[in-house]
Amino acid sequence: MSKNTPVAIEYQNVHKRFGGANCNAVDGVDLSINEGEFITILGSSGSGKTTLLKMTNRLLDPDSGNIVLFGENIRDVSPVQVRRRIGYVIQQVGLMPHMTVAQNIAIVPKLLRWDKKRIDSRVNELTALVGLEPSEFLIRYPAQLSGGQQQRIGLARALAVDPKIMLLDEPFGAIDAINRLNLQDELKRIHGGLKKTFLFVTHDINEALKLGTRVIVMNEGKVCQFDTPRNIVKNPADGFVESLIHSCREQEKFWEGLI
Amino acid sequence: MQEIWANIIRYFDNNMDAYFAMLRQHIGISLRVLIISTIIGLSTGILCVIFKKQQKWIITLFQTLRIIPSLAILVLSIRFLGIGMGPAIAALTFLAIPPILMNTVAGLEKVSLFVLETAKGMGMTPLQVWLKVRLPLAFPMILAGIKTATVEIVASATIAALIGAGGLGQIIFQGLSTRQTELLLIGGISVAIMSLGAVLPLNLLDRFLQRYRNI
């Protein structure tokens, strides 16, 4: 990244502990992410990756430390305002079952009181962007879509008001392998075309290394390594990262054994 | 049989105005009870979901009240409210609240947590999450509770006649005391038709609101 690229997200010594837990869910995370990066956060369940993500749009607040988005400490902005500026996609998609595809995508634009003409054209544009035919899909209800189609709409909805930052929490976790690869490729294409900052949580090392321009590896609330996929594979920072890569290599051997 | 039929026709010839007055009373009581119990049941249900800790005893309270036969409540309320429309409405309201309350709680709690989380994550205010997402999604179930309550109200409103609140119960009780079968038939069938008539529009509303499911 060049020196001129502005910093999009900055975590400053962020800590979070849940009531009743005896260790921190997020433990002293301190890093900065530049605008336009596609950051993947890799970790097993309980590593704190989702907690870190949810603190970024104030679904959770850190116990200590600051999170700064484009120079603005989000503590000083109301949660609702922070969230409207950030796209948010989760594994379960969470489309509103009582709204059509068009109404789902239009939710945030409507909250921001865009006029109808602008909403309609944006909804059409986004549906096409995520690879679905507007005339066919806009009038459908979520129950009439496959899992992959639902997640495409989830993505379109998150992109609706052109947020600079997108948070994606294992968005393809519940999607079959073939559709998953397609969606990964399309997400990469969409990211490349939009110059947005993506923060993508996954527990799949292949997904993390394939999509990320840089990868955050997390374990037990701490960042083990934050580097490009190439450097992570070349120089694992600690035993945990090494074991991740090792497990991946083992799988590769298994595949080679089959061929 | 022929005689009963002739008596029914004679009744309507002579008492048309009285019949419609009783019908109006019956509908009046039922409608008032339905509105009051919907307001109380719905708002209590919402409060139950917001204040989860209190939920258990509130529901137990209304469930217990429901066990008391409506006739008993009717008679007991004479002591406090006197006779007439007031105690009848109070007694029937106790009867109608539980199904609405229970269905409101169940419907609101059935809404997927992920849907609520994304609604919040997109930047809806807590009020917007309630009005645009949670209540609309719970509404079919709330409506089912209202339907159950409606049938109970219309049927039970007949006994309101016992304490002078009027309604079609008057025909039935008159028929009982004078052994006039035609009066029992007129009263009973009228109540049955009214129940059906009340539920029909609610069913249509339900079908319309749930169109996103039946595709």
Interface residues (C-beta under 8 A of the other chain):
Chain A: N57 L59 V80 Q81 V82 R83 R84 R85 Y88 I90 Q92 V93 G94 L95 M96 P97 H98 M99 T100 I107 V108 L111 Y141 P142 A143 Q144 G154 R157 A158
Chain B: S112 F114 V115 E117 T118 A119 K120 G121 M122 G123 M124 T125 Q128 V133 P136 L137 Y212 R213 I215
